[in-house]
Amino acid sequence: MTAPAGIEPLFAISHNTLVVACGVAAVGCGAGVIGCFGVLRKRALVGDAAAHATLVGVALAFLATGRRDLPVLLVGGFLSGLAALGVLVLLRVCTRTRDDAATAIVLSVSFGLGITLVSGITARGIPGGAGLEQFLLGHTAALTTADAILLAAVSAAAVLLLVLSLKEATLIAFDSSFAAATGWPVAIMDYFLVALVAVMVVVGLPAAGAVLVTALVVIPPVAARQWTDRVPTMLLLSGVFGLASALFGVAVSAVVPRLATGPLVVLAAAFIFAVSFVGAPERGWWARHRRER
């Protein structure tokens, strides 16, 4: 029996939406979980510097291989993100530049270089280079099933690594001096946590782009922090908030044509934060207002 006219396109659209939803939801959940320790360790802007530097790696990876395969571009983005973090550390250690100033320098210079490379590739008409600018705001419509599986697998691996080192990460996040005094490798764990943030920033590029991807690793953890003082609960809530934001963004962009998924995901996360800021039972504005009265 053949399907009635119009049914097959509907199923094709539903399948594409499902693929995008799975990939973006995995990234949203993973970014929410990983971002918790970036927020607790006050390293949120470090992820922003890495995010803006990924565009350089994406462009260089394309120039080196001539291919637009997502795994190749993401590897390039990850390497350039790590390089930016290395430059950030050198600026802070060797020049005694303050953290905010060093972050601003790395962020602006790397982003300017990335824009220059991408626009140069487009202007010169290099074959296959068209569309690289989509990494600025994400390009979920181009995700394939293999791409969604890759994003989900990397996100799951990053979360698993964090769970396996949860005890050490929690100790360093709340009392790094005690951890160092008792012999824990604080610097190594700190770089490990920052590297996990860089991983989630890179895999979040297709979902939100280099400009907005930092929101995925910052807003859900900040919202979750309003509801609890326990790290495991915060990780769980942050992952749920990131997942919900991702699904909302995909759903709205699928229903309303020509609305980018990344900005919608960020707006959904911002709405969750606003509700948490106002209505959380202990830290929320309304609860604090009632206590003061």
C-alpha positions in Angstrom: 0.0 0.0 0.0 1.3 3.4 -0.9 1.1 6.4 1.4 -1.3 9.2 0.4 0.0 12.3 -1.4 1.7 14.7 1.0 2.5 12.1 3.7 6.0 11.3 2.6 7.2 14.9 2.8 5.7 15.2 6.2 7.6 12.2 7.4 10.8 13.5 5.8 10.5 16.8 7.7 9.7 14.9 10.9 12.8 12.8 10.5 15.0 15.8 10.0 13.5 17.6 13.0 14.1 14.5 15.1 17.7 14.3 14.0 18.3 18.0 14.9 16.4 17.6 18.2 18.5 14.7 19.3 21.8 16.3 18.4 21.0 19.7 19.9 19.3 18.2 23.0 22.5 16.1 23.7 24.6 19.2 23.4 22.3 21.3 25.6 22.2 18.7 28.3 26.0 18.1 28.2 26.8 21.8 28.1 24.6 22.4 31.1 26.3 19.7 33.2 29.8 20.6 32.2 29.2 24.3 32.6 28.4 23.9 36.3 32.1 23.8 37.4 33.0 26.6 35.0 30.5 28.7 36.9 31.5 27.4 40.3 35.2 28.1 39.6 34.4 31.5 38.1 35.7 30.4 34.7 32.7 31.4 32.6 34.5 34.0 30.5 37.3 31.5 29.8 34.7 29.4 27.8 33.7 32.6 26.0 37.3 33.1 24.9 37.6 29.5 23.7 34.3 29.8 21.8 35.3 32.9 19.8 38.7 31.2 19.0 37.0 28.1 17.5 36.2 30.0 14.3 40.0 30.3 13.6 40.3 26.5 13.9 37.3 25.9 11.7 38.7 28.1 8.9 42.2 26.6 9.2 40.9 23.0 9.2 39.0 23.7 6.0 42.0 25.3 4.3 44.2 22.4 5.4 41.9 19.7 4.2 39.6 21.3 1.7 36.7 19.4 3.3 33.7 20.6 5.2 33.1 17.4 7.2 31.8 18.3 10.6 34.3 16.1 12.6 37.3 17.7 10.8 36.0 21.2 11.4 35.2 20.5 15.1 38.7 19.1 15.6 40.2 22.2 14.2 37.9 24.3 16.4 38.9 22.4 19.5 42.7 22.8 18.8 42.3 26.5 18.2 40.2 26.8 21.4 43.0 25.0 23.4 45.6 27.3 21.8 43.5 30.3 22.9 43.4 29.0 26.4 47.1 28.5 26.4 47.7 32.1 25.2 45.3 33.2 28.0 47.4 31.4 30.6 50.6 32.9 29.3 49.2 36.4 29.3 48.1 36.0 32.9 51.4 34.4 34.1 54.0 36.2 32.0 52.6 39.7 31.8 50.6 39.8 35.0 47.6 40.9 33.1 44.4 40.7 35.0 42.0 37.9 34.2 39.3 40.0 32.6 41.8 42.0 30.5 43.6 38.9 29.3 40.3 37.2 28.4 39.1 40.3 26.5 42.4 40.4 24.5 42.3 36.7 23.5 38.5 36.9 22.8 38.7 39.9 20.5 41.9 39.1 18.7 41.0 35.4 18.0 37.5 36.4 16.9 38.8 39.1 14.6 41.3 36.6 13.1 38.5 34.0 12.6 36.2 36.5 10.9 39.1 37.6 8.6 39.9 34.0 7.6 36.2 33.0 7.0 35.4 36.2 5.0 38.7 35.7 3.0 37.7 32.2 2.1 34.3 33.4 0.9 35.7 36.4 -1.0 38.3 34.3 -2.8 35.6 31.8 -3.9 37.5 28.8 -2.6 35.5 25.7 -3.6 33.4 24.4 -0.7 34.1 27.4 1.4 30.6 28.9 1.1 28.6 28.5 4.3 31.5 28.6 6.8 30.0 31.8 8.1 27.1 29.7 9.4 29.3 28.7 12.3 28.8 32.2 13.7 25.2 31.5 14.7 24.9 27.7 14.1 23.6 25.6 11.3 21.3 23.0 12.7 19.4 22.5 9.4 22.6 21.0 7.9 23.0 18.3 10.6 22.9 14.7 9.4 22.2 11.6 11.4 26.0 10.9 11.6 26.6 14.5 12.9 23.9 14.2 15.6 25.4 10.9 16.7 28.8 12.5 16.9 27.6 15.4 19.0 25.7 13.1 21.3 28.6 10.8 21.7 31.1 13.6 22.5 28.7 15.2 24.9 28.0 11.9 26.7 31.8 11.2 27.0 32.4 14.6 28.5 29.7 14.2 31.1 31.0 10.7 31.9 34.5 12.0 32.5 33.1 14.7 34.8 31.1 12.2 36.8 34.1 10.0 37.2 36.1 12.9 38.6 33.2 14.5 40.5 34.7 14.1 44.0 37.9 15.8 43.0 36.2 18.5 41.0 33.8 19.4 43.8 36.7 19.7 46.3 38.7 21.9 44.1 35.6 24.1 43.2 34.8 24.9 46.8 38.2 24.7 48.7 41.1 24.7 46.3 43.5 25.7 49.1 42.7 22.6 51.2 42.9 20.4 48.1 46.4 21.8 47.3 47.5 21.4 50.9 46.4 17.7 51.0 48.3 16.9 47.8 45.6 17.1 45.1 46.8 18.3 41.7 44.7 21.5 41.6 46.3 23.0 38.5 45.8 19.8 36.5 42.2 19.4 37.6 41.6 23.0 36.8 42.9 22.6 33.3 41.0 19.4 32.9 37.7 21.2 33.8 38.5 24.0 31.5 39.3 21.5 28.7 35.9 19.9 29.2 34.3 23.3 28.9 36.2 23.8 25.6 35.0 20.5 24.4 31.3 21.4 25.0 31.9 24.8 23.4 33.2 23.1 20.3 30.4 20.6 20.0 27.9 23.4 20.6 29.1 25.3 17.5 26.5 23.6 15.1 23.7 24.3 17.6 24.4 27.9 18.6 27.5 29.1 16.8 30.6 30.8 18.0 28.8 33.9 19.2 26.1 32.3 21.3 27.5 29.0 22.3 28.9 30.3 25.6 25.3 30.8 26.8 24.8 27.0 26.7 27.5 26.4 29.4 26.7 29.5 31.5 22.9 30.2 31.7 21.6 26.7 32.7 24.2 26.3 35.6 23.4 29.8 36.8 19.7 29.0 36.8 20.2 25.7 38.5 22.3 27.4 41.2 19.3 29.3 42.3 17.5 26.1 43.3 20.0 24.2 45.3 23.3 24.2 47.3 24.2 20.6 46.4 26.4 19.9 43.5 24.8 16.6 42.3 21.4 18.4 42.3 22.8 21.4 40.5 24.3 19.1 37.8 21.0 17.3 37.3 19.0 20.5 37.2 21.4 22.2 34.9 21.3 19.3 32.5 17.5 19.3 32.5 17.5 23.1 31.9 19.9 22.8 29.0 17.9 19.9 27.5 14.6 21.8 27.8 16.1 24.9 26.2 17.4 22.9 23.3 14.2 21.1 22.7 12.2 24.4 22.8 14.6 26.0 20.3 14.3 23.1 17.9 10.5 22.9 18.2 9.9 26.6 17.6 12.4 26.8 14.7 10.6 23.7 13.1 7.2 25.3 13.4 8.1 28.9 12.5 10.1 29.0 9.2 13.4 30.9 9.0 14.0 31.3 12.7 17.5 30.2 13.7 17.6 27.5 16.4 20.6 28.8 18.3 19.1 32.2 19.4 15.8 30.4 20.3 17.7 28.0 22.5 19.5 30.9 24.3 16.2 32.8 24.7 14.6 29.7 26.3 17.6 29.3 28.6 17.3 33.0 29.6 13.6 32.5 30.3 14.4 29.6 32.6 17.0 31.7 34.4 14.4 34.6 34.8 11.9 32.2 36.4 14.6 30.7 38.6 15.8 34.1 39.7 12.3 35.2 40.7 10.7 32.0 41.9 13.4 29.7 43.4 12.3 28.8 46.9 15.5 29.8 48.8 17.6 32.0 46.6 14.9 33.5 44.4 14.0 37.2 44.6 10.5 36.6 45.8 11.7 34.3 48.7 14.3 36.8 49.7 11.8 39.6 49.5 9.4 37.7 51.8 12.2 37.0 54.3 13.2 40.7 54.4 9.6 41.7 55.1 
